[in-house]
């Protein structure tokens, strides 16, 4: 594997000491071998980073990549969560396995350009013979780490659920396929490029029994659990009406708390639920742009962080964001906490820490990813601070306060994914053309 030396950048390590400064970083064998000033090249390929900021790769903790072909759909564009879903379900029902592969490739490419080196994905519908295998195949060619979660919906409209009956599956089949994809694809090693989690979609689309059985299966297989929780007031009302309790109690009753669980959104967690998540080390994927787009509210991230809840960032689906830029997500997270809590509620460095180390911890990779530290995996982002958007910069906080939001170079496991602001692993113009063609077909039915 190529031996590289990143030379002369301003490095934000995100390590326990908060170390930052002008440092060189040696990458070899997929890991960070050495960090320090004025390191000898020793035959390394030298990557010049003067005038640049170097950070750990960003980590995306929640996405629905299949939605990348349904951005800015007029139907439901101004609706709250439930109305938005009902408008989009019929379109998603027309998707093919090829669409699932293409959308995953498109989403991962977009994330990589925003400095993301690892992403989870929540695929919870499987129309026309699609399988989780399709999204894994689509993502694999981009070169970022991928946590594919096997989602599911089992309660359709006829049984009081939200999705149409045509998009739900039998629960026995869901559990059998969940076991299959874990056994086929999950890699538990520190250097893993593909992992699998189990992710029944939400309390309003699956039964209590499936939630409980999925938790049992995940722990038997040693994989993580993920779902949506407490996303907006509609979500809270549904939980109270159907289950007689708030979402946090529902999760705890069914085995959905613990350090192997993370929930998306959690906009409406109350103080008792925050304490429950903190004491159980249950993670949260905060999706600020999507929460704004759907009018869901501002998640109490400051209170979560202060209580000790593990928090990462997620771009959520590209039909409810409608972008997949994790650097922009970090900026929005910072701004929303300031709107709700004052100008000192969250610093740029804390937001960036959530986007890197926080995300790695939420996805169970905190011992190997999210920091620039000796022995950690060689996942790094280099940001060129010499452009117009960052001109006049006094401090590295400018990455979120000003920009850029597009990375110059990106390394995953020491391999080049983005070079000079361009994807090195994907033909971007061809990918865009394929996505445009697929979108036209979906739009015409």
Buried (B, 14 or more C-beta within 10 A) or exposed (E): EEBBBBBBBBBBBBBEEEBBEBBBBBBBEBBBBBBEEEBEEEEBEEBEBEBBBBBBBBBBBBBBBBBBBBBEBEBBEEBBBBBBBBBBBEBBBBBBBBBBBBBBBBBBBBBBBBBBBBBBBBBBBBBEEBBBBBBBBBBBBBBBBBBBBBBBBBBBBEEEBBBBEEBBBEBEEBBEBBBBBBEEBBEEEBEBBBBBBBBBBBBBBBBBEBBBBBBEBBBEBEBBBBBBBBBBBBBBEBBBEBBEEBBBBBBBBBBBBBBBBBBBBBBBBBEEBBBBBBEBBBBBBBBBBBBBBBEBBBBBBBBBBEBEBBBBBBBBBBBBBBBBBBBBBBBBBBBBBBEBBEEEBBBBBBBBBBBBBBBBBBBBBBEBBBBBBBEBBBBBBBBBBEBEBBEEBEEBBBBBBBBBBBBBBBBBBBBBBBBEBEBBBBEEEEBEEBBEEBBEBBEEE
